[in-house]
Amino acid sequence: MTQRRRNRHRKRRVGRRAFLIGLGGSVSAALTYYLLRSIPAGNNAEPAPSPQAAPNPALPSGEWRAVWVSYLEFAEMDFSSESAFRADAAALMDNCLSLGLNTVIAQVRPFGDALYRSSLFPWSHLCTGVQGQDPGFDPLDVLLQEAHTRGISVEAWVNPYRLRSSAAMPPNLADSNLANTHPEWVCTVDEGLYLNPAEPAAADYVVQGVAELVQNYAVDGIHFDDYFYPTTDAALDAAQFAASGAGDLAAWRRQNVTALVKAAHDAVKAADATLRFGVSPQGNPDNDLGQQYSDVKAWLAAEGENAVVDYLCPQIYWGYGYTLQSGSTRFAFENIVPEWLAMPRAASTALYFGLGAYRIGEGDGGANEDSQSQWCTGSALARQVERLHSLGPAGACRRRTCGAGRSDYSLNSCMEKQNAVYYINRVKPRVKTKFEDKRS
């Protein structure tokens, strides 16, 4: 078991103004390139030391370049044996290194379940096809070993409330799923099942799960995505709201979510103050505040003992000139980015921008016909990244070879004025994508 070791070598924490932009497999810490031009321990398991890796000169200090590996990617990996999964995990990590990444954000609790040994949540159906069935090995342990031997950090990506997204996902819930053990905590929205954000006991259980992860596994951080309140329907938590005595439903709901996020942040820091805790909210601040009740503006500004997150990474999935049917261009890339940048932010809190290449196009925000062209000179994505790059100091990056690689890669970029993250959705564990150096 890759247990947490407090003395394990970690990447040096760097302030937000020290972050540089980066994506590429062999970029020296001393060089800059211009960007494109125009996943609880087993009770009987004997702890094994976490493998160590020498510093990698291709991953300069101060850059956070990450990939989201979702349950969709895990569904394509081989869980039939530890050796089979390890081979896929090793290939995935090698692929990440070839792309110049230094962090994997692994979705280890997608449906109130776990891709690791937990005393709180059942095994994920992704491991054996049956939720609650032990695969006979610990996928997260393997993932951590393969990542850390390569100098790659792993943040554990958790869906705090979601138990089921539809009648078919997951197809069957284990007897130990919270929907069966604590139905009083659960609400139904369409075909989905969610922990009710108005139930403090449910929120506390989620936080216990975060503490379990950071105490028993050598993860490098915890990451929440944008699934918070599943509906705006007042009936969802009407009884709890009436009992609270509060007068403003939206403000009360935001307090419920913030209490969970703050408690999760504090649980992470109590285990190891060097670990990071972040959230990737929707790119539309109105939806965050008024539909999912995630108080992103307050989270960005909170600091010191009141800090709620270490970073936010809003999903800015719109292209240049994106226009709503109403005619509004508020969410056009060139307009929504400055809106986020204008929000007051604590010096200790990072802000990243997620650019989904498969959603970026001209005018309508959709994907270009040729997904490979999106990283080529003059493409819509290239110009978006260049624009973000222009907001801060010169960065480091390799340019994707036009026409190379595979169309099943959806490259996303995340940037902030002084900070940058790069992540890739759907990283195929057995496929390599070729890059070439380009000097401007």
Buried (B, 14 or more C-beta within 10 A) or exposed (E): BBBBEEEBEEBEEBEBEBBBBBBBBBBEBEEBBBBBEEBBBBEEEEEEEBBEEEEBEBBBEBBBBBBBBBBEBBEEBEBEEBEEBBBBBBBBBBBBBBBBBBBBBBBBBBBBBBBBBBEBBBBBBBBBEBBBBEBEBBBBBBBBBBBBBBBBBBBBBBBBBBBBBEEEBBEEBBEBBBBEEBEEBBBBEEEBBBBBBBBBEBBEBBBBBBBBBBBBBBBBBBBBBBBBBBBEEEEBBEEBBEEBEEEEBBEBBBBBBBBBBBBBBBBBBEBBEBBBBBBBBBBBBEBBBBBBBBBBBBBBBBEEEEBBBBBBBBBBBBBBBBBEEEEEBBBBBBBBBEBBBEBEBBEBBBBBBBBBBBBBBBEEBBBBEEBBBBBBBEBBBBBBBBBBBEBBEEBBBBBBBBEEBEEEBBBBBBBBBBBBBBBBBBBBBEEEBEBEEBEE
